[in-house]
Amino acid sequence: MFLSFPSGTFSKVQSMRNASGSNTLSFPGVVLWAGLTILSSVAAGCATPASEPATISVTERSGGSGIAIGVVDTQWLLKESKLGLQVNDTLSQFMKDRQALLELEQQELRNLENELLRQGSVLSPSAKQQKEEQLRQRMLDYQQKAGNMSREFQSKQAELLDEFREQVDLVVKQIAQQRGLGLVVEKGKNTSTRYYDESMDFSSTVLEILDQTTLR
């Protein structure tokens, strides 16, 4: 969502930039887009970040090695399990709450902008300069708040995904011990697993037990 200001806004804020010598001033709509891009993309897909190593997987007995291997698709479990849906719902609500706060700040900035445009012709030079400085400072504050909220969201996402992995790990360990598996590997995108026999994948079993132990 980009914020649209009345005609003449860009030239006025540009003059404010020239007066202050700062290149950091950004319009609220642009800041909102920058601050919430990661929020929207994560809430839409809620996938494990590519930069983080995958943690779980499965296979059966490897020929001649004597080691039983299993494969698990954690990203699939995140999308299909009750617990994964809870993670997605929590992140979505977390994003909506913070987006609402940013939109309130955005409206206040728009009101200050309109007030300055209406009164600009009747204000004394010193009063006009004071209001312009007030608007500039509010924009900088908004930009900082949007950045803080983006970092807060990333931290919340990492926290919830860590908790999800911990719960999946417990179920995987339980199944692996019952089946005598000596190794469980991760399948899916951004993993090192290139090939596996389908019989080694016990993701559906993990999903069944995970859903049984998840309250919703």
N, C-alpha and C positions, 0 to 999 in steps of 0.2 A: 504494500500500500504506500504510494508516494504522496506526499503532502503538496497541494497546489496552493501557492500564494497569489495574491492579487497582482495585477500588472504593476511593474515598477519595483517589485520586491528585490529582484536580483541586482539591479543597478544600485539600489539603496544599500543593500547589505555589502555589495562590493565596495562602495565608498566607505562603509564602516571598516571593512578589512584594510583598505588603504590607509585609513586614519590610524588604525591600531597597529599596522605592520605585521598582523598575524595572518597566517594561511590556514589556520585550524578550524575556522568557522564553517559549519556545515548546516544545511537546511534540515529541519526535523524529519521530513519524509525520507530523505536519503539516509539519514542516521537510522531511522526505524527500519528501513530495508536492510541496511548493513547489520544492524543489531539482531534482527529476527530471521535472517536467511537460514542460519543453522537451526533455529527453533522449528521453522516450518518444515524443513527437509527431514529432520529427525522425527518429528511427530507424525509425518506422513508415512515413513517407512519403518522407523524404529529399528534400524538394523545395526548390528555390531559395527563400530567404526573400523574403517579399513586399516587404520594405523595401529590398532590393538591386535595383538596375536590371539588367534583362536585357542580355546582351552580344552575342548572335549571332542572325542570321536570313538568309533568302534570297528572291529573286524573279527574273523574267526581264526581257526588254527592255521598258522603259516606252515606250508609244506616243508618238512624236514628240519625245521628249527625247533620244534617242540614248544613254541610260544603261541598261545591262543591270543588272537587279536580281534578287537571289535571296532566298529565305526559309529560315530554319532554326529548328527547335523545340528549344532547348537543354534544356528541362525533360523533353521526351520522350526525348532522348538520355541524360539522367541516369538515367532509369528503365530504358531498354532496352539500353544499351551494356554491354559487359564492364567498361569503366572505371567506369561509373556504379554497377554492382553492387559493384565493389571499394570504392568510396566508401561505399556503404550498409553493406557488411559491416564495414568498418573502424570506422565510427561506432557500429554495433550492439555490436561487441566492446568498444569504448571505453566505452560506456554500461554494459555488463554488469560490467566490471571495477570501475568506480567505484560502481555500485549495491551490489556485494558488500561493498565497504569500508564503505559507509554502513550496511548491514545489520549488520555486525559491531559498529559503534559503537552501533547501536540496541539490540542485545542486551546490551551492557555497561551501557547506561543502564537497561534493564529490570531487570538483576540488582541494580544499586545501589538502584533503587526498591523492589524486593522486600525487600532486606536492611534498608532503613530502616523499612519497614512491620513486619517481623518483630521488630526490635530496639527499635522506638520506645518501647514501654511500659517497658523495663528500662534504657534509657539515661538518663544524667544530663542535665539541661537543656543543659549546655554541650556534651556529646558529641553530643546530638541535633542541636543547632544547627550543629555542625561538619559532620555528615554531610549535613544539608540544604543547607548552603552548598556542599559538595563536589558534590552532585547538581546543584544549580543551575548551577554553573560548568561542569560537564560538558555540560549541555544547551546552554549558550551556545556552548561550543566546537564542539559538534555542528552547531549552526545555522550557525556561521561556515564550518565545513568543507563543509557541503552547498552553501552559496552559492558557495564557491570552486570546487567541482567543477562546478557549473552553468556558471560563467564559463569554466572550462577546456574544457568540452565545446563551448561556443559558439565559442571560439577555434579548436578543432580542426576543427569543422565549416566555419568560414570558410576555414581553410587548405586543406582538402581540396577544397572547391568552387572555390577560386581555381585550384588545380592542374588540376582538371577542365576549367575554362573555357579555360585556357591550351592544353591539348592539343586541345580542340575548335577553338579559334581557328586553330591551325596547320593542321588539316585543312580548315577552311572557307577559309582563305586560299589553300591549294593548289588546291582545286576552283574557287574564284572566279577565280583567275589563268588556269587552264586553259580556263574557259568565257568569259573576257572580261567578267566581271561587275564593274561599277563600284561596286556597293553591295549589301551583305547586311544584311537586317533581321531582327529577332527576332519570332517568332510565339508565341502562347500567352497564358496568363493574366498579368496585370500588365504587359503590353506595350502599346505605342502602335499596333500593327498592327491595323487594323479590318477590312481586306479584302485579299485577294490571290488571284490565279489559282493553282489547285492546281499548275499546271505550273511555277510558280516555286519550289516547295518541293523542296529537294534534301536534306532531313534523312536520308532512307534511304541516300543515297550517302555522306553523312558517317558514318553508323553503320557502313556496310560497311568503309570505310577505317579508321575508328577501331578497330573490332574486329580488323582485320588487324594493326594495330600495337600491340595491347594484349596483354601476356602474362597468362595466368590459369592 
